């Protein structure tokens, strides 16, 4: 059973984002409401890239199922420039 805020798939992506940050491919990442998430399809990650957009990050993340990304136009949950989700085509 998955515990609130402790989801294996989310933890795996968090580790991957930390790795990308240590490699200088992203400058910052956030996961709002992490403590109440119970599944990856409900998570919305936000990232900032150093300088202009680099396809390397998106290619790295494509290894995860249902990955999508886009500009964070609304900036309601985060001030970071890009958002990533893992729910492409997901339905309840």
C-alpha positions in Angstrom: 0.0 0.0 0.0 1.3 3.5 -0.9 1.6 6.0 1.9 0.8 9.6 1.4 3.9 11.5 0.2 5.9 8.3 -0.3 5.4 7.0 -3.8 8.1 4.8 -5.3 7.7 6.2 -8.8 7.7 9.8 -7.6 10.8 9.2 -5.5 12.5 7.7 -8.6 11.8 10.9 -10.6 12.9 13.1 -7.7 16.2 11.3 -7.7 16.5 11.7 -11.5 15.8 15.4 -11.2 18.5 15.7 -8.5 20.9 14.0 -10.9 20.0 16.3 -13.7 20.5 19.3 -11.4 24.0 18.0 -10.3 24.8 17.7 -14.1 23.7 21.3 -14.6 20.9 20.4 -17.0 18.3 22.0 -14.7 18.8 24.7 -12.1 15.9 24.0 -9.8 12.9 21.7 -9.5 9.7 21.7 -7.3 6.9 19.3 -6.5 4.0 21.1 -4.9 1.8 19.2 -2.4 4.2 16.3 -2.4 3.2 15.2 1.1 -0.4 14.4 -0.1 0.3 12.6 -3.4 -0.5 8.9 -3.7 0.3 8.3 -7.4 2.5 9.6 -10.1 -0.3 10.5 -12.4 -1.4 13.2 -9.9 2.0 14.8 -9.6 3.0 18.1 -11.3 6.7 18.7 -11.3 8.1 22.2 -12.1 11.7 22.8 -13.4 13.9 25.7 -14.5 16.5 25.3 -17.2 19.8 27.1 -17.4 19.5 29.5 -20.3 17.5 28.5 -23.3 15.5 25.4 -23.7 17.5 22.2 -24.1 15.9 19.0 -25.5 18.3 16.9 -23.4 16.1 17.2 -20.3 13.0 16.2 -22.1 14.7 13.2 -23.8 15.9 12.1 -20.3 12.4 12.2 -18.9 10.8 10.4 -21.9 11.9 7.1 -20.4 9.1 7.5 -17.9 5.6 6.4 -19.1 3.0 9.0 -20.0 5.5 11.9 -19.8 4.5 15.4 -21.0 5.9 18.8 -20.5 5.0 22.4 -21.3 5.6 26.0 -20.3 4.2 27.0 -16.9 2.1 29.8 -18.2 -0.2 30.2 -15.2 2.5 30.2 -12.5 -0.1 29.5 -9.8 1.6 26.4 -8.2 5.2 27.4 -9.0 7.2 30.3 -10.4 9.4 27.9 -12.3 9.2 28.1 -16.1 8.4 24.5 -17.1 5.9 21.9 -15.9 6.1 18.1 -16.3 3.4 15.5 -15.7 3.2 11.8 -16.1 -0.5 11.3 -17.0 -0.6 11.6 -20.8 -3.9 9.9 -21.8 -4.6 8.9 -18.2 -8.3 8.5 -17.2 -9.8 7.7 -13.8 
